[in-house]
Amino acid sequence: MKKVSIIIPLYNLEKLIGKCIASALGQDLSPEEYEILVIDDGSTDGSLAAAEKAAQGHPNVHVYTKPNEGLSRTRNYGTDRAAGRYVMYLDADDYLEPNVLGRLVETMECGGLDMLCFEIAGIDENGNDVPLWSDGISAGNGSDVQRGVDFLQRDRFLPMVYAYLYSQEMLYANSLRMAPIWHEDEEFTPRAIYFAKRIRYVPIRVYNYLQHNGSFMGSYDPKRRSDFVRAMKSLTDFAARIEESDPEGARLMRLHVGKTMFFACKQTILGRQGNA
């Protein structure tokens, strides 16, 4: 069994996918120990050809193509085909720091972890560091191994799915897949953390996130805003389902929904004021 599966959804990013794949290959595990799954989501540019070119000569890089279905279903497609003990999600316009995967795997194995949270950094199109709206959030969780519900209780966790390494066993045992909506991160990550029996944060910069603009919610179109509400409604429904067996977990989930809605509204107002 492979140690890690890196899942890269791809749609119309022919100029960036080569760098993304190269970063996934530039790790401190042997090619036999991990795999890179690139899933082209029906791109209409040269993305598929660019991915296939980048994969040449690397037997641990597997390129798939399928009809366009959106980011969530594409990630799920990759998860269903992953052969690794652990799963990592990497967006095609982003890239990993070199030689970090081995340390993450060692931390997962030594701690018997279900999830591992690490640092992400914002970068601009020139590769310069830029602030993230989430800067400092993960640092509040400490570095001790915790139960997922305790991690939730601090309510300072990163919502992005690509800020974590996941146990494949945990994902399958709890049927954890992403909803086919925008803001799938905000819906998926709290549920995943809830089911994690052992989770830890490490202050290691692993992921470089390309910033296309500086706004979290202010520039979002109505469809994205409505999907954000749908994501929060889904978490509220999840809280109702676990209420009887775990009232504290349900309370924490509702508390998280309330805080997230408040933050999103605040960011939207600030974004409108900035554009006024």
N, C-alpha and C positions, 0 to 999 in steps of 0.2 A: 504493500500500500504506500502511495506517495505521502510525504509529510504535509505538503501544502498544495492547494489549488488556488491560483490567482485568476480571478474571473474579470475579464475586460469587455464590457459592452461597447459596441462601436457603431456610430452612425454619423456619416458625412464628416469625418475628421481625417482625411487622407494626409494632410500635412503634419499631423501631430501623432498619429498612431505609431510611427516608427520609433520616435523617442520614448513613447510609453512602453512599448515592448522591449526596447533596449534596456530601460531601467529595471524591468522585471527580470531580465536575463542577467543583469549585473549584480547578482546576489552571492552570498557566501554559503550557498548550498550547491551540491553537485546537481547537474541536470537530471540525474536519475532520481533525485530526492523530491523534486517538485515539478508541477506542470503549470502552464500558462494557457488558459482557454480564452481565445478571442472570439466573440460572437458578433458577427456583422448583422445588424438589425435592418436589413434591406436598404443599405446605403445607395444613394443615387449618384454619388461621385466615384472617385477612384479608391475609396477606403479599403474595399476588399482586396484589390490588387496590391495596395501598399502593405496591408497586413500580411498577405501571403509572401510578399518579397522579404519583409522583415523576419518572417518565420523560417525562411530557407536556411538549411544547415543546422537547425535547432529542433531536434526530434521531440523536445519537451514542450514545444509551442504547437497548439492545435487550433486551427482556424475553422470556424463554423459560419454558415450563412443561413438566414431564414427570412421569411417575410417580415415587414415592419410591424412591430407590436408595441413598441415603447420600451423605456428603460427598465421598468420593474419586471416585465415578462422576460426581457432579455437576460437580466441577472438571474431570474429563476431558472431559465433554460440552462445557464451555465452551472448553477448549483446542482441541478438534477443530473448533470453529467460529470460532476467533479469526483475525482478518485482520491483526493487528499484527505488526510486526517483533520486538517484545518483548512478553512476557507477564508480568502481575502478578496475584497472587491476593490477594483482599480478602474477609474474612469479613463477613457481613451485620451482625454486632453490633459491629464495629470501624469505625474511620474513619481517613482519611489526613490528614496535616498539609496546610495550604493551600500551593499554588504550589511543590511539590517535584518534580513529575514532569518538568518541562523540564530541570532540572539532572541528573536521573538519566539521561534519554535522551542528553543531551550527553556525559555521562561514558561511557556505553555506546558511543556512536558514535566518540568521540575515541580511546578505548582499544581499539576492536575487541573488546569483551568478549563472552563467552558468558554470564556471570553477574555481577551486582553486588549486594553485600550492604550493607544499610543498618541504621540503628538502629530498634528498636521500643521503645515505652514502655508500661508498664502503667498503666492508669487504672481508677478505681472508677466506680460508677454515677453519681456526681456530677461526673465529669470531672477528679477530682484524681489526680495522679501517685501511683502505689504501686509498691513494689519488685517486680521480676520475679525468678523463680528463676534466669533466664539473664543477669541484669545483669552486664556486664563481659566476657561470653564473646567477643563479636565484636571487642572492642578489642584482643585478643591477636593479631589477624591482620595488623595494620599496614595501611597504605593503598597499598602497591605492587601493581602487577599481578603476579599469580602464576599458575602452572599449578594446575589443580584438585588434583592429587596433593600439591602443596606446601601448599595450603590445608588439605587433609585431614591432613597430617603435623603441623600445629600442634594439631589436634584441639581447637580452641576455637571452632568455628563454631556459629552458631545453627542448630538443627534445623528451625525453623518454615519452612514453604514460603512464607509471606507476608513473610519477611525478605529476599527476593531479587527482582530483576528478571531474567528469563530471556530468552535468545535463542530465538526460535521455531525458527530453523534448527537449533540444538543439540538442542532437545527432539525434533524430528522425526527428525533424523539418527540419534538413539540410541533411538528408540521409548520415550521417557521419559513414562510415565504413572503414576498413583498406584494402589497396590493397594487393593482394596475392604475395608479393615480400619480399625479405630481405630489411632492412632499411625502413620498413613500418612506423616506428616512424617518421622519417624525412619527410615523405609524409603526414602523418595523422595529426600530432600535429599542424603545421602551419595553416592548413585548419580549425581545430577545434578552435584554438585561434581566427582566423579571424571572425568566426561566433559568438563568445562569446560577448554578449552585456555587460556583467559585469564579470570581472575576477580579482582575487587578489592573491598575494603571501603571505604566512605566513612562518616565520622562525622556523618551527617545524620539527624536524627529525621524519619522518614517515616510510621511506622505506629503507631497508638494501639490497644492491645489491651485490651479490656474484661476485667477480672478478676472472674470469678464466685465464685471461692474462692481460697484461698492455697496449695492443695496441688497438686503436680505428679502424684504417684502415690498418695498416701495415701488419697484418697477414691474412687479408681477402683473400679468393680465388677469382678467376676471376668472378664466378657467382655472388658473393656478390657485387663485384665492379660494374658489369654491372647493377645490380639491384639498386645500389645507383644512377647511372646515370638515370635509369628509374624513380626513385622517384623524382629526380630534374626536369626531363622532365614533369612529371605529374603536379608538382607545377607550372611550366612555362605555361603549358596548362591551368591550373586553373586561372592563372593571366590573360591570354588572354580572358577567358570567362567572367571575372568580369571587364575587361578594360573599357567598355562603361559605366557601371553603377557606377563604383568606380575606377577611374584612380589612385587615391592615394593608395588604397589597392593593386591594381595590381603592382604599383611601389615598394611598400614595399615587396611584395612577390618575385619579381624579385631580389630585393636587397638581400633578405635573401638567395635565391638560389645561387647568386654569392658568398656571404660570406661563405656559407656552402661548396660549391665546392672548394673554396680556402683553407679552413681549412682541408678538407679531403685530398687534394693533399699534403698539408704541412705535415700532419700526416703520409701519406704513404711514403713520402721521408725520414722523420725522422726514420720511422720504418725500412726502407731498410738500412739506414746508421747504425742504431744500430745493424743490423744483419750482417753487412759486416765484 
